[in-house]
Each structure stands twice: as structure tokens, then as C-alpha cells.
Amino acid sequence: MIHTTSGSRTEAFGLTDWGLVSFLAFTWGASFLFIDIALDSLSPGLITWMRITLGAAALSFIPAARQPIPRESWRNVVLLGLTWIAIPFTLFPIAQQWISSSLTGILNAAMPLFAAAFAAILLRRLPSRIIAGGLLLGFVGVVMVVAPSWGDGDNAALGIGLVLLATAFYGFSANIAVPMQQAYGALPLMRRAQMVASVATLPYAVSGLPDSSVDGGGLAAVFVLGVFGTGLALAVMTQLVGRVGATRGGVAIYFVPVVAVFLGVVFRDDSLALLTIVGMVVVLAGAYLASRREAT
């Protein structure tokens, strides 16, 4: 049965919660740099499969991740592996054939809004006004951050639809992950979910082999993406939503484009517009409001 629960902590975010958010922000924000490096030699399908498989392998070295999960719960594990990992990871590179990366970043930032919507349906309870206002304010801030770098891509309806579908899957899966994390822990859950996703995306990887080549830089980039940006990051995100719920946990996504822009300025000499700076401040304000105590 598909259901969700509230986070184990309804209080305002503490140091541990902000620490988890910070790890996700820097890890996923840096992923854009490593994806760019990997795409120079590897196909999107192969990158997707390799990062998922490496993530599952990395978690397998952690004893706690090898703890058993009851057989009757494997149906939800498979569902989580497909909706949180396999399907979105496949849809995003396909969609970016038709839309710019900037637009993709904006649409992906709708994940907390989808998470809040699914939580309201499954819990039969709306978020408080201050948390809802924080989510909306954070989304506005993300739009401001990426607006100056809006690309010239062909913003086709199909590409937009695929990204929104992937983002909706993220919001849905974050909710079903909450009770599963609370019951079995983030590490055992995400190790098995990534194993499921690895099997599901293997055909996509095979189809991309003819368009790929062996390159040390590309392989190193995928290694970092797999171990940190997939294996550990998804486990940390699962831990976060289990603690604070899917609605509030989704605010971590708002910081990803902020970090990506910052790293672009530092390592790629990208320009930093005034609107981007203002947008970062708005994101911080929205995240602060969304991190307040949850109504019970």
C-alpha cells in the first residue's frame, strides 16, 4: 500500500538537518561539473548506469547498508528504485536534447512543490502557511538564480513535459521513502533501491556503448558522480526526509543551482549577475521559512 508519514522530527531544523542539506547542496551542485566532464567521452545512458551501479557498490562496502529488509517490503523497494532513480535519471538526459540546462534546473526546482502536493494527498493535511510560503519563495529564488544564464535551447514542450514528469516522480518517491527510512534505515534502503535501478537502466547503457570512448577524465568524473553524487547523496537525502518529512526535506534541492552557479564562477570563470545574487538571498529566505517547525 502506498503511503507516507510525517518526519520523525517536527521541530525547526537543527545543526544535523542543516548539515545534511549542506552535504546535498554541495554534492549535487558539483555534479553538474562532473557531468560536463563525463559527457565529453561517455553517452548519457552509460553515465546514468555507471553512476547508479557505482553508487550501489559504494554503499555495499558499508556494513550497515547490508542489513536485511523483509521480503514483504521489496515491492516498495522496487517502486522506490524505479521512481526515485531509474526513471528520472533516464528522463533528464533525454529531455535535455530539446531544452536548455538552465530551464531544466528551474523545472527540477519544482520538486519540493511536488513533494508537498503528494504529502498533502497522502497525509490528508496541508502544510502550514509559513512552510508553504517558504517553498514558493524558494522556487522564485531559484528562478532568479538561473535566469541570467538562460540558454538558447529549443524549449520544446516534450522536453519540458519529460522534466516535469521526472520531477513529479522525485516528489512522489521522497514521500514513500519516509516510512521506509524510518523502518529500515537509509543505507539498507538506498543500497537495494540503487541495485534495482542499476538493473532497470542497463539496456539504456548498452544502447549508448557505440557513442562512448574510454577516457581517464571521464571515468574519474563518473566515479565521483557514482560514489558521492549518487550512492552517498541519495542515502543522505533519504535520511533527511525520514527526519523532517518529504515536504521540508525537499528544500535541499533549492540550494543545488546556487552551488552550481558558485562553482561555475570559481572554476569556469562564469559571470555572476546581480539578479543571481539577489536570487541566492531569496533562496536562503525561502529555505529558512520552509525549515520552521512543522504543524502537528
Backbone as a ProteinNet text record, in pm:
[ID]
protein_1_A
[PRIMARY]
MIHTTSGSRTEAFGLTDWGLVSFLAFTWGASFLFIDIALDSLSPGLITWMRITLGAAALSFIPAARQPIPRESWRNVVLLGLTWIAIPFTLFPIAQQWISSSLTGILNAAMPLFAAAFAAILLRRLPSRIIAGGLLLGFVGVVMVVAPSWGDGDNAALGIGLVLLATAFYGFSANIAVPMQQAYGALPLMRRAQMVASVATLPYAVSGLPDSSVDGGGLAAVFVLGVFGTGLALAVMTQLVGRVGATRGGVAIYFVPVVAVFLGVVFRDDSLALLTIVGMVVVLAGAYLASRREAT
[TERTIARY]
84.3	0	88.1	59.6	137.4	92.1	186.3	153.3	279.7	261.9	374.5	344.3	443.2	424.9	495.8	472.4	546	688.4	778.4	914.6	920	1029.1	1042.4	1066.3	1106.8	1128.3	1038.1	952.5	866.3	920	1030.3	1087.3	1154.8	1189.9	1266.9	1399.9	1457.3	1582.2	1689.9	1763.5	1877.9	2007.6	2119.7	2250.4	2263.8	2212	2221	2144.1	2024	1942.2	2009.2	2061.4	2129.9	2259.5	2322	2440.6	2408.7	2297	2253.3	2220.1	2150.3	2116.1	2243.6	2341.1	2465.3	2540.7	2546.2	2612.5	2546.1	2413.1	2339.7	2360.4	2358.2	2375.1	2509.9	2616.4	2749.9	2774.1	2722.7	2743.9	2668.3	2539.3	2460.6	2490.9	2527.6	2566.6	2692.3	2788	2912.1	2891.6	2781.5	2758.5	2752.7	2705.5	2697.4	2835.1	2937.7	3073.9	3121.4	3097.1	3143.7	3065.1	2937.4	2858.9	2912.7	2946.8	3004.4	3133	3217.5	3342.5	3314.5	3221.7	3191.7	3130.9	3048	2980.6	3077.2	3200.3	3298.6	3335.9	3319.1	3359.7	3255.4	3156.1	3058.4	2917.6	2835	2696.8	2614.3	2503.8	2419	2370.7	2334.6	2286.2	2390.7	2514.5	2622.1	2656.1	2654.7	2679.3	2573.6	2447.8	2337.4	2357.3	2385.5	2400	2523.9	2635	2759.6	2749.5	2686.9	2679.8	2588.7	2479.3	2389.5	2458.3	2525.8	2592.9	2707.3	2785.4	2892.9	2837.3	2722.6	2659.9	2619.6	2556.8	2517.1	2639	2745.2	2867.6	2932.2	2934.4	2995.6	2922	2789.4	2712.5	2731.9	2762.5	2780.7	2901	2995.6	3113.3	3083.8	2966	2928.8	2847.5	2894.8	2823.4	2676.6	2646.3	2506.9	2416	2469.5	2389	2351.8	2418.9	2392.3	2290.1	2233.9	2130.9	2008.8	1942.7	1831	1706.6	1627.2	1495.3	1395.3	1285.4	1188.4	1141.4	1121.4	1081.8	952	860.3	730.8	743.6	856.2	876.1	948	987.7	1065.3	984.2	852.3	770.4	787.5	789	809.7	954.2	1049.7	1189.1	1203.4	1141	1144.2	1077.3	963.6	894	981.8	1052.4	1141.1	1258.4	1315.5	1427.1	1389.4	1266.7	1220.9	1183.4	1106.7	1052.8	1150.5	1245.9	1340.8	1469.6	1502.6	1632.9	1622.7	1575.3	1583	1508.7	1383.5	1303.3	1352.3	1367.4	1415.4	1555.2	1647.3	1782.9	1786.7	1687.1	1678.3	1611.8	1509.5	1432.9	1511.1	1592.7	1661.2	1754.4	1844.8	1931.5	1856.8	1747	1666.7	1603	1547.8	1480.5	1576.4	1701.7	1797.6	1845.1	1794.9	1817.7	1737.7	1629.8	1539.5	1529.2	1575.3	1564.6	1700.4	1717.5	1844.2	1862.2	1988.1	2016.4	1961.5	1956.6	1901.9	1754	1679.9	1537.9	1519.3	1605.6	1598.8	1617	1712.1	1735.6	1614.5	1548.5	1429.1	1318.8	1294.8	1187.2	1217.1	1344	1381.7	1357.5	1367.6	1345.9	1200.3	1112.5	972.6	953.5	1059.5	1048.3	987.1	1031.1	968.1	818.7	776.9	633.6	556.9	614.3	550.9	549.7	661	667.2	558.9	539.4	436.6	298.1	276.3	144.9	113.2	210.4	186.8	171.1	247.8	234.6	95.4	44.9	-88.7	-195	-177.1	-273.8	-265.6	-142.9	-124.7	-149.9	-115.4	-136.7	-272.5	-339.1	-467.4	-452.8	-341.8	-313.9	-226	-265.8	-188.1	-71.8	39.7	148.5	104.8	171.4	138.5	165.3	105.4	121.3	265.7	337.2	474.9	564.9	540.2	620.6	584.7	454.8	412.7	467.9	464.2	519.6	669	739.5	882.5	914.8	835	855.9	838	732.3	707.1	815.9	857.6	961.9	1094.3	1125.3	1247.2	1247.9	1132.9	1123.8	1145.3	1087.2	1108.7	1256.2	1322.2	1464.6	1546.5	1512	1583.1	1568.3	1447	1424.8	1514	1527.2	1611.8	1759.7	1801.7	1941.6	1981.7	1895.9	1933.9	1889.2	1802.9	1750.1	1858.5	1964.2	2065.7	2140.9	2143.9	2215.8	2122	2000.2	1901.9	1959.9	1964.2	2026.2	1935.4	1990.4	1915.6	1855.6	1843.2	1791.7	1647.8	1610.6	1473.9	1387	1313.3	1235	1108.2	1128.1	1016.8	926.4	798.5	700.3	732.6	785.7	817.4	926	1030.5	1138.3	1089.9	1008.8	952.9	866.9	786	698.7	776.6	886.4	966.9	1032.9	1084	1147.9	1044.7	927.4	822.8	779	773	737.6	843.3	971.1	1079	1075.3	1049.6	1043.3	925.9	814	698.9	731.7	806.2	849.8	936.7	1024.9	1107.4	1019.9	919.7	832	753.5	707.3	632.6	722	840.4	928.1	982.3	1004.3	1050.4	949.4	822.1	717.3	714.5	724	717.6	846	954.3	1079.7	1074.8	988.3	986.8	959.3	845.1	820.6	919.1	971.2	1067.3	1200.7	1241.8	1365.9	1349.9	1235.7	1213.2	1209.3	1169	1158.9	1290.3	1364.7	1481.2	1613.3	1609.4	1731.4	1761.7	1832.2	1859	1955.3	2060.1	2164.1	2113.6	2050.2	1998.7	1895.5	1812.3	1707.1	1764.9	1858.2	1909.6	2005.5	2075.8	2160	2074.7	1963	1878.7	1802.4	1760.1	1690.7	1783.5	1910.6	2005.4	2039.9	2037.5	2056.9	1943.4	1820.6	1705.3	1721	1760	1775.8	1888.8	1993.3	2103.9	2057.1	1978.2	1923.9	1829.6	1747.2	1647	1709.8	1824.5	1886.6	1994.9	2019.2	2122.8	2098.2	1974.8	1953.5	1988.5	1962.7	1996	2147.1	2222.1	2367.6	2420.8	2367	2412	2389	2276.3	2245.8	2342.3	2406.8	2498.2	2643	2674.8	2813.1	2877.6	2808.3	2874	2913.1	2848.6	2877.1	2972	3036.7	3124.4	3267.6	3360.6	3501.2	3566.4	3679.6	3750	3836.2	3813.2	3889.3	3905.5	4029.2	4055.9	3978.4	3971	3898.2	3750.2	3691.9	3550.6	3519	3604.5	3582.6	3597.8	3694	3712	3591	3538.1	3421	3300.9	3281	3168.6	3188.5	3312.1	3338.9	3292.7	3328.1	3285.7	3133.8	3074.6	2928.4	2860.8	2918.7	2857.1	2868.3	2989.6	3013.1	2950.6	2975.8	2929.8	2794.3	2781.6	2661.5	2541.4	2562.8	2450.8	2440.1	2542.4	2534.4	2514	2610.1	2602.1	2494.8	2483.3	2388	2244.4	2209.6	2072.6	2045.2	2146.7	2129	2110.1	2185.2	2171.2	2034	1988.1	1855.7	1746.6	1761.8	1665.4	1665.4	1783.9	1793.3	1724.3	1743.6	1685	1532.9	1474	1327.2	1269	1342.4	1294.2	1290	1382.8	1388	1284.9	1277.3	1195.9	1074.9	1055.2	942.4	978.3	899	927.9	909.9	810.7	782.6	898.6	943.8	1053.2	1188.7	1205.9	1332.6	1363.4	1258.7	1278.6	1350.4	1360.8	1426.4	1573.5	1631.7	1772.2	1791.9	1689.3	1700.1	1717.9	1664.4	1675.2	1820.2	1904.6	2043.6	2132.3	2085.4	2168.9	2210	2115.5	2159.3	2242.8	2220.5	2301.1	2447.3	2470.3	2606.7	2664.6	2583.5	2631	2678.4	2602.6	2642.1	2771.2	2781.1	2901.4	3024.9	3014.1	3127.7	3163	3060.8	3087.3	3169.4	3142.5	3218.4	3362.8	3380.8	3514	3601.1	3542.6	3623.7	3611.6	3507.9	3488.4	3480.9	3511.8	3512.8	3378.7	3269.7	3136.6	3110.5	3026.8	2991.4	2881.5	2872.3	2772.6	2689.5	2563.4	2475.2	2416.2	2375.7	2314.2	2186.8	2108.4	1983.8	2012.7	2122.9	2161.5	2192.3	2262.7	2296.9	2170.6	2078.9	1952.1	1875	1877.1	1807.6	1861.7	1992.6	2051.8	1998.7	1985.6	1931.9	1786.2	1710.5	1569.6	1560.1	1649.7	1651.2	1676.4	1773.2	1803.8	1684.2	1615.5	1497.9	1387	1363.7	1259.8	1291.3	1418.3	1458.2	1443.1	1475.1	1460.9	1314.6	1224.4	1082.5	1032	1076.4	1030.6	1088	1194.9	1257.8	1199.1	1101.3	1042.1	965.6	925.2	854.5	732.1	712.5	600	475.8	361.3	235.4	198	148.5	110.5	-35.8
-119.2	0	124.6	220.4	342.7	439.9	481.8	576.4	651.5	754.6	828	860.7	915.2	957.8	1091.7	1153.6	1275	1238.3	1335.7	1311.1	1279.8	1217.4	1183.1	1306.4	1418.6	1544.4	1652.9	1710.8	1818.7	1955.5	1958.7	2085.8	2156.7	2282.6	2354.8	2284.1	2301.2	2234.7	2264	2159.9	2175.2	2163.5	2158	2151.4	2027.3	1913.9	1790.4	1803.3	1859	1875.2	1968.2	2081.7	2174.2	2113.1	2026.6	1957.3	1864.7	1791.6	1704.7	1786.3	1898.5	1986.4	2038.6	2079.5	2133.6	2028.8	1905.2	1798	1777.8	1774.9	1754.9	1871.9	1992.6	2110.7	2109.3	2082.7	2085.1	1963.1	1848.2	1727.3	1733.3	1765.2	1771.3	1897.1	2006.5	2125.8	2102.6	2027.7	1996.8	1893.3	1819.7	1714	1767.8	1892.4	1948.9	1958.1	1991.4	1998.1	1860.6	1760.4	1626.1	1565.2	1598.5	1550.4	1608.9	1737.9	1800.8	1730.9	1696.3	1627	1488.6	1416.1	1279.8	1275.7	1376.1	1378	1397	1438.6	1453.5	1320.1	1211.2	1080.2	970.5	990.8	886.3	930.6	836.3	867	888.1	963.6	984	853.5	756.6	629	554.6	556.6	487.8	559.4	692.3	768.8	735.7	732.7	702.8	568.5	466	331.6	320.6	378	367.7	436.5	555.5	626.6	553.5	493.2	417.5	291.7	220.6	96.1	122.5	227.6	263.8	306.4	375	415	295.1	196.1	74.8	-0.4	-5.6	-75.3	-6.3	127.9	202.2	175.8	175.5	150.3	7.6	-85.5	-225.2	-244.7	-150.1	-159.9	-114.8	-55.9	-9.1	-119	-175.6	-286.9	-257.4	-135.4	-102.4	-111.4	-89.1	-94	-235.7	-333.5	-473.7	-536.9	-457.4	-509.6	-552.5	-659.6	-712.2	-624	-637.4	-575	-687.4	-691.8	-801.2	-817.9	-942.4	-972.4	-903.7	-890.4	-829.2	-680.7	-620.2	-478.3	-454.6	-561.2	-544.5	-481.6	-498.2	-433.8	-282.9	-226.7	-82.7	-42.9	-131.2	-104.3	-91.6	-184.5	-179.1	-51.6	-17.9	104.5	226.2	230	341.5	347.6	232.3	228.7	278.5	252.2	296.8	444	487.3	623.6	730.1	693.7	793.1	795.4	681.7	671.8	638.4	519.8	471.3	561.2	591.7	670.1	814.9	889.1	1028	1038.3	950.2	955.9	931.1	856.9	831.5	947.4	1005.9	1111.6	1241.1	1276.3	1405.7	1420.9	1327	1346.3	1343.5	1268.4	1267.8	1404.7	1460.9	1590.5	1701	1692.5	1798.9	1801.1	1709.5	1718.6	1833.3	1874.3	1974	2101.7	2100.5	2221.2	2253.2	2377.6	2422	2367.9	2360.7	2314.4	2410.9	2540.1	2638.2	2612.5	2587.9	2558.7	2427.5	2330.5	2204.1	2226.9	2315	2344.8	2408.4	2498.8	2563.4	2461	2376.6	2278.1	2176.3	2137.9	2043.8	2102.7	2235.7	2301.3	2296.7	2246.1	2228.3	2103.2	2024.9	1900.7	1921.2	2022.4	2040.3	2069.4	2136.6	2165.5	2036.6	1950	1819.8	1736	1739.3	1663	1710	1841.5	1896	1854.8	1855.1	1817.7	1671.3	1582.1	1439.7	1416.3	1488.2	1473.6	1516.2	1624.9	1671.6	1567.9	1502.3	1400	1276.4	1228.2	1104	1121.2	1239	1265	1327	1372.7	1443.1	1565.2	1636.5	1754.3	1850.4	1976.8	2077.6	2124.1	2165.2	2222	2355.4	2398.2	2526.4	2638.2	2753.3	2866	2911.1	2909.9	2959	2865.2	2732.6	2636.8	2644.4	2653.1	2665.6	2793.3	2902.3	3028	3018.3	2947.4	2928.5	2848.1	2744.8	2664.2	2748.4	2828.7	2913.4	3019.6	3079	3180.9	3120.5	3000.3	2934	2906.2	2866.3	2840.1	2968.4	3077	3206.5	3242.5	3216.1	3244	3163.3	3036.1	2951.7	3007.4	3049.9	3109.4	3231.4	3313.9	3432.6	3395.1	3287.3	3245.4	3203.8	3125.1	3069.1	3155.6	3253.2	3334.2	3401.5	3459.9	3525.3	3430.2	3300.6	3204.6	3123.8	3174.1	3104.2	3082.9	2957.2	2925	2954.4	2927.3	2948	2818.7	2719.6	2591.7	2600.9	2501.3	2493.9	2436.6	2522.2	2479.9	2407.8	2290.2	2213.7	2161.6	2148.3	2102.4	1961.6	1876.6	1740.1	1738.5	1818.3	1823.6	1874	1979.3	2033.6	1929.5	1860	1757.9	1644.3	1602	1493.5	1534.2	1658.3	1704.4	1716.6	1770.5	1780.6	1642.6	1547.1	1410.6	1352.3	1372	1323.1	1390	1520	1594.1	1548	1518.3	1466	1330.4	1246.9	1118.9	1141.1	1240.9	1273.3	1307.9	1394.6	1434.9	1319.4	1230.4	1112.3	1018.3	988.5	890.5	941.1	1072.3	1126	1096	1096.4	1067	919.8	831.2	688.6	643.3	722.1	687.3	714.1	806.2	846.9	729.2	658.2	548.2	433.2	414.2	305.8	337.1	463	501.2	484.4	524.6	515.5	370.5	279.1	138.3	62.3	92.1	9.7	85.6	218.7	296.8	335.4	446.4	498.8	412	361.8	288.2	155.5	66.7	-56.7	-30.2	70.7	101.9	149.7	245.2	302.2	208.2	123.9	24	-65.7	-113.1	-202.8	-128.7	-5.7	72.5	100.5	128.2	152.9	24.8	-88.9	-216	-239.8	-209.5	-220.9	-128.2	-3.3	94.7	56.8	-6	-49.7	-151.7	-245.2	-346.4	-281	-189.4	-126.6	-39.5	22.6	114	48.3	-79.9	-147.9	-140.8	-161.9	-150.3	-11.9	91.8	229	244.5	179.4	185.7	113.1	-4.6	-83	-6.7	61.6	137.4	253.1	298.9	411.5	373.2	243.9	199.2	245.4	236.9	278.7	425.8	508.3	652.5	692.4	594.2	621.4	579.1	638.8	604.3	604.9	535.4	526.9	650.8	719.6	840.1	848.6	871.1	873.3	980.3	1098.4	1207	1177.5	1121.9	1088.6	980.7	878.7	770.6	820.5	908.3	964.2	1047.9	1124.8	1207.3	1121	1011.5	922.8	854.2	823	761.7	854.2	982.4	1079.3	1091.9	1098.6	1107.5	986.5	869.3	747.8	734	747	723.7	833.4	958.2	1070.3	1126.5	1157.1	1222.1	1131.6	999.5	905.3	819	737.1	645.9	715.5	797.8	864.5	972.7	1050.2	1161.6	1112.8	1006.2	955.8	898.9	837.9	789	906	1013.9	1132	1196.1	1205	1262	1177	1046.2	957.1	977.3	993.9	1021	1152.4	1253.5	1385.2	1379.6	1319.2	1316.4	1228.7	1125.9	1045.9	1126.5	1221.6	1305.1	1417.4	1490	1611.6	1602.6	1488.2	1473.4	1515.8	1468.7	1496.2	1643.4	1708.3	1847.9	1938.2	1930.2	2016.8	1969.1	1838.1	1785.1	1828.3	1856.9	1897.1	2029.6	2110.4	2240.4	2226.1	2108.6	2087.4	2109.7	2080.5	2094.9	2241.4	2333.7	2475.5	2524.5	2461.5	2506.6	2453.5	2352.5	2289.3	2387.5	2460.6	2555.6	2670.1	2705.5	2811	2767.6	2645.1	2592.9	2575	2527.8	2507.4	2639	2745.9	2877.2	2923.5	2906.1	2947.4	2873.5	2741.8	2663.7	2702.1	2738.3	2783.3	2910.4	2999.5	3124.1	3095.6	3003	2975.1	2895.9	2792.2	2700.4	2718.9	2790.1	2803.2	2948.7	3039.3	3181.9	3231.8	3171.7	3219.3	3354.8	3434.9	3565.2	3548.4	3644.7	3641.4	3768.2	3754.1	3868.6	3912.1	4038.8	4091.6	4016.1	3980.5	3906.7	3771.4	3708.9	3581.1	3596.8	3703.5	3728.4	3750.6	3831.2	3855.3	3724.6	3643.9	3515.6	3424.2	3423.7	3342.4	3383.1	3513	3562.3	3517.2	3524.2	3481.7	3332.5	3251.4	3107.9	3081.7	3151.8	3133.7	3169.6	3279.1	3319.9	3216.1	3166.5	3065.4	2936.4	2893.7	2771.5	2786.9	2905.4	2928.6	2915	2975.7	2967.1	2822.7	2749	2612	2517.2	2559.6	2473.7	2494	2581.8	2608.5	2488.2	2494.8	2385.4	2345.1	2214.3	2161.7	2154.6	2194.9	2188.1	2044.2	2015.2	1879.2	1874.8
0	0	0	-87.8	-97.2	11.3	94.8	199.8	238.9	318.3	373.4	518.1	586.9	725	743.4	854.9	887.6	925.5	920.7	963.7	1112	1155	1296.1	1381.9	1317.7	1389.4	1329.7	1411.3	1363.3	1402.3	1479.4	1522	1404.7	1426	1326	1303	1185.2	1151.3	1255.6	1292.7	1381.1	1302.3	1372.5	1307.9	1220.2	1267.6	1189.1	1058.3	1064.7	944.5	844.2	893.2	802.8	750	829.1	780.8	665.4	674.9	565.6	441.5	460.6	348.4	281.9	361.7	306.5	225.1	275.7	200.7	65.3	64.6	-60.8	-156.5	-102.9	-187.5	-259.3	-186	-246	-334	-292.2	-371.7	-503.4	-498	-621.3	-701.9	-634.4	-707.7	-789.3	-732.8	-804.2	-913	-907.9	-1006.3	-1149	-1165.2	-1299.1	-1363.9	-1284.9	-1337	-1382.6	-1301.2	-1334.4	-1450.6	-1461.3	-1574.9	-1704.3	-1703.6	-1822.8	-1865.5	-1768.9	-1799.8	-1857.5	-1795.6	-1839.3	-1978.7	-2010.6	-2141.1	-2257.3	-2229	-2336.2	-2398.4	-2323.2	-2375.7	-2359.9	-2274.7	-2246	-2282.7	-2325.1	-2359.6	-2233.4	-2242	-2123.7	-2062	-2146.4	-2094.1	-2015	-2062.6	-1992	-1862.4	-1864.1	-1742	-1637.2	-1679.6	-1587.8	-1520.6	-1600.1	-1544.4	-1456.7	-1500.3	-1425.1	-1289.7	-1285.8	-1158.6	-1060.4	-1110	-1022.9	-971.4	-1060.6	-1023	-925.7	-951.8	-860	-724.3	-725.5	-600	-516.7	-581.4	-510	-458.6	-540.6	-498.9	-380.4	-381.7	-271.6	-141	-144.9	-22.9	26.5	-65	-25.8	65.4	62	148.4	291.8	313.2	446.7	515.4	626.5	691.2	718.7	762.7	795.4	674	554.6	433.3	393.6	453.3	419.7	514.7	604.5	693.8	612.4	652.9	572.6	576.5	472.1	463	439.5	514.4	498.7	354.8	315.2	177.2	138.8	234.3	200.8	167.2	200.3	170.1	37.3	-29.2	-151.8	-264.4	-260.4	-363.9	-358.9	-238.9	-225.8	-254.5	-226.7	-261.5	-412.8	-485	-631.6	-681.5	-622.8	-662.1	-638.9	-526.6	-495.9	-594	-625.1	-718.6	-856.9	-897.4	-1030.2	-1030.2	-928.9	-932	-884.3	-798.7	-748.8	-831	-892.5	-956.5	-1105	-1137.6	-1275.7	-1374.1	-1347.1	-1441.8	-1451	-1339	-1352.2	-1412	-1371.2	-1422.9	-1573.5	-1622.8	-1766.6	-1839.3	-1778.4	-1845.3	-1860.6	-1761	-1764.7	-1885.2	-1912.1	-2029.5	-2161.2	-2167.1	-2289.7	-2310.3	-2202.2	-2211.6	-2251.6	-2207.1	-2234.7	-2379.6	-2460.2	-2603.2	-2665	-2596.2	-2653.3	-2571.8	-2448	-2366.2	-2305.1	-2265	-2208.8	-2067.7	-2024.2	-1888.4	-1784.3	-1817.4	-1723.6	-1697.7	-1804.3	-1788	-1712.3	-1739.8	-1667.8	-1518	-1482.1	-1341.1	-1274.6	-1347.2	-1291.9	-1269.1	-1368.6	-1357.4	-1248	-1234.4	-1130.4	-991.6	-980.4	-851.6	-808.1	-893.4	-854.4	-769.2	-750.1	-673.6	-535.3	-455.6	-324.6	-333.4	-440.2	-456.4	-485.3	-569.9	-595.5	-466.6	-391.6	-266.4	-169.3	-160.9	-72.2	-118.8	-250.1	-303.2	-273.5	-298.6	-269.8	-120.1	-38.3	107.1	153.2	96.4	133.8	98.5	-16.2	-58.3	31.2	53.1	127.5	276.5	330.7	473.6	502.4	393.6	407.3	498.5	476.1	558.2	480.4	475.7	405.3	492.5	430.9	511.4	569.9	675.2	735.1	636.1	660.4	568.4	558.2	669.4	666.8	587.4	600.5	523.3	375.9	344.9	205.4	143.2	220.2	169.7	146.2	234.5	216.8	91.4	63.7	-57	-183.1	-185	-302.7	-317.8	-206.2	-211.4	-259	-211.8	-255.6	-404	-458.3	-601.9	-681.7	-634.6	-701	-699.4	-586.8	-577.5	-676.2	-694.4	-790.9	-931.9	-966.7	-1099.4	-1118.3	-1014.6	-1022.4	-1036.9	-969.9	-975.5	-1116.4	-1182.3	-1312.2	-1429.5	-1405.8	-1516.6	-1600.8	-1541.4	-1624.2	-1717.3	-1684.5	-1768.4	-1856.1	-1873.2	-1956.3	-2095.7	-2137.9	-2266.4	-2382.9	-2500.7	-2624	-2675.9	-2588.3	-2634.3	-2680.9	-2760.8	-2810.7	-2699.7	-2631.9	-2516.1	-2560.5	-2617.1	-2672.3	-2561.6	-2595.6	-2498.3	-2449.3	-2537.8	-2497.2	-2391.4	-2410.5	-2312.2	-2178.7	-2180.4	-2056.3	-1986.3	-2064.3	-2006.9	-1942.3	-2005.5	-1950	-1819.2	-1813.2	-1689.5	-1577.5	-1608.7	-1506.5	-1458.3	-1550.1	-1511.6	-1419	-1453.8	-1368.6	-1231.7	-1229.8	-1103.6	-1018.3	-1082.6	-1009.4	-946.8	-1020.4	-964.5	-841	-846.3	-729.8	-609.5	-630.9	-521.6	-464.6	-552.7	-509	-428.8	-483.3	-419.7	-286	-273.5	-145.3	-35	-70.2	28.4	67.6	-30.7	5.8	74.9	59.4	125.6	275.3	318.9	459.9	553.7	539.7	634	617.3	496	473.3	540.5	535.2	603.8	753.5	804.9	948.3	995.1	907.3	944.7	926.4	818.3	784	779.2	782.2	772.1	628.4	611.6	477.8	398.7	463.8	390.6	332.3	410.5	350.3	241.4	263.8	167.5	35	39.5	-83.9	-155	-83.2	-149.8	-238.7	-186.7	-263.2	-374	-345.4	-448.3	-566.4	-538.3	-646.3	-721.8	-654.7	-723.9	-823.2	-781.1	-870.4	-990.8	-964.7	-1072	-1166.9	-1115.1	-1199.8	-1302.4	-1257.1	-1349.4	-1450.2	-1404.4	-1491.2	-1598.9	-1570.7	-1667.3	-1751.7	-1732	-1809.9	-1960.8	-2009.8	-2154.8	-2209.1	-2130.4	-2170.9	-2185	-2094.4	-2100.6	-2223.2	-2250.2	-2365.9	-2495.3	-2505.3	-2627.7	-2648.2	-2541.6	-2553.2	-2571.7	-2569.8	-2584.7	-2715.8	-2831	-2956.5	-2958.7	-2877.7	-2876.1	-2763.5	-2701.2	-2588.1	-2618.1	-2546.2	-2559.5	-2421.8	-2410.7	-2282.4	-2263.6	-2153.1	-2122.2	-1970.8	-1925.3	-1782.9	-1709.2	-1768.4	-1704	-1691.8	-1797.8	-1795.3	-1693.2	-1686.5	-1590.4	-1447.3	-1424.1	-1290.1	-1249.2	-1345.5	-1316.2	-1279.9	-1353.5	-1324.9	-1190	-1155.3	-1025.1	-912.2	-923.1	-821.1	-820.6	-940.2	-950.6	-886.9	-908.4	-857.8	-707.2	-656.3	-513.4	-427.7	-466	-383.1	-429.3	-559.8	-609.8	-621.9	-613.7	-625.4	-499.7	-473.7	-360.2	-227.4	-189	-58.7	-56.1	-164.4	-164.5	-152.6	-223.6	-213.6	-74.2	-13.5	123.3	220.5	199.7	285.3	266.2	141	115.1	180.5	174.1	237.9	388.7	446.8	590.1	624.6	540.1	565.4	563.5	459.4	450.7	560.7	603.4	715.2	843.9	859.2	979	976.1	864.5	862.3	770.3	702.5	612.5	471.1	375.2	234.2	199.8	258.7	225.2	263.4	387	431.1	378.8	363.4	314.6	172.5	94.8	-42.6	-60.2	46.1	33	-3.7	18.9	-19.3	-169.1	-247.6	-393.2	-432.1	-353.4	-386.8	-385.9	-305.8	-294.6	-407.2	-479.3	-582.2	-691.7	-755.2	-858.1	-801.1	-675.6	-613.4	-606.8	-560.6	-552.5	-692.2	-787.1	-923.3	-984.9	-963.1	-1014.5	-948.8	-817.3	-744.3	-795.3	-814.2	-863.4	-1006.7	-1084.4	-1220.8	-1223.1	-1128.4	-1118.4	-1076.7	-981	-926.1	-1023.5	-1085.1	-1163.9	-1315	-1360.3	-1504.8	-1549.2	-1457.8	-1489.8	-1543.7	-1497.3	-1536.7	-1471.3	-1534.8	-1478.4	-1373.8	-1284.7	-1177.3	-1185.2	-1225.1	-1242.3	-1108.2	-1102.5	-980.6	-946.8	-1047.9	-1024.7	-960.4	-1000.1	-940.8	-792.5	-758.1	-617.7	-535.2	-589.3	-519.4	-505.5	-611.8	-608	-499.6	-478.4	-372.7	-235.6	-214.2	-87.1	-69.3	-178.6	-173.2	-143.9	-204.2	-177.6	-29.4	27.2	168.7	256.9	221.2	297.9	288.2	166.7	147.8	221.1	215.7	284.7	435.9	486.5	630.5	672.6	596.4	630.5	621.8	517.5	499.6	604.4	672.3	773.1	912.3	923.8	1055.9	1108.8	1230.9	1296.5	1216.1	1202.4	1125.6	1213.3	1156.6	1231.3	1256.6	1374.4	1411.3	1453.1
[MASK]
++++++++++++++++++++++++++++++++++++++++++++++++++++++++++++++++++++++++++++++++++++++++++++++++++++++++++++++++++++++++++++++++++++++++++++++++++++++++++++++++++++++++++++++++++++++++++++++++++++++++++++++++++++++++++++++++++++++++++++++++++++++++++++++++++++++++++++++++++++++++++++++++++++++++

